[in-house]
Amino acid sequence: MTTLRTVAETGSTNADMLDLARSGVTEDLWLRAERQRGGRGRQGREWVSPAGNFYGSTLVRLRPTDPPAPTLAFTAAIALDETVGLFLPDDVRERLSLKWPNDLLFAGAKLAGILLERADEAVVVGIGVNLAVHPDLPDRATTSLAAHGCAVPPEVFAETLAEAFARWLSRWRSEGFQPIRRRWLERAHPLGTALTTRLPDSTALDGLFEGLESDGALILRLAEGERHVIHAGDVFLL
C-alpha cells in the first residue's frame, strides 16, 4: 500500500528520503514537498523549486533478483511519461518525448527530470515536474504544463504518479529491464535525432541517436560512421 506524505517545505525530498532509507523506512513511501530550498538535479545542479510544481521522492529497496539499479531511471521515466500524458489533451500528447538519461520533454523543451541516489541497498528516485511554472535557463529550453493550458494540482499528480510507478516497478522486477527498454525507446525522440553530448571529462560529441544498449547506455552514431556508446553524460537535442 503506497503512503503519500506531504510537507510544506524542506531542503530536498531526495535528501530527506536518503535519511529515511538509512533509518529503515519501507519502499512504499512517497515524500512530496510544496517547496524545496535546496532542490538539485544531476551533477549537483540547482533545481529551482517554487510552489505549484511537483517535487517528490520515493524509495526502492534492491533485491538480489532485481535488474541493475541504474535501470530504475528508465522505469521512473516511463511512469512519469505515462502520468503526464494522462493530463494532456489527446491532440498534444505525442509532443511528449523521453531524452537520455533522465529528462521528459514537451515539444523539445524540458518539462521534468529524474535524479537517482543510492544509500547502500536502497535507491532513492527523485522526480521534479514543472506543473505550474518553469525556470528560464540559459543553456536549455524549459516549459510547464500550465504553459500549455493544463492546470494540474500537485497532490493529484502525486497520487497518479505513485500508482504508475508501482505498476512499472512491478514489471521491472518480474520481467526484467528489456520490456522497460523497449517502452522507453517507443517514447523517446526518434532514431536518427541529432544530439550533442557532454561527457564527464568535458569532451563534446555530436552524432545521431541510434538507440540504447541492453544495459541502457546511449548509442550515438558519429559523422564518420563510428558507433559510440555513452554510459554517462549530458545530452542536448540539436
RACORDA-V210486 format. One record per helix or strand. SS is the DSSP state (2 for helix, 1 for strand). FROM is the first residue (numbers start at 0). TO is the last residue. Records with the same first field share a line. If there is no record, write none. Layout:
SS = FROM-TO / FROM-TO
//
This chain:
1 = 2-9 / 28-35 / 39-39 / 45-45 / 53-60 / 95-98 / 102-105 / 108-118 / 121-128 / 141-141 / 187-187 / 193-197 / 203-211 / 217-220 / 226-229 / 233-236
2 = 12-22 / 41-43 / 68-85 / 92-94 / 145-147 / 153-174 / 176-186
//
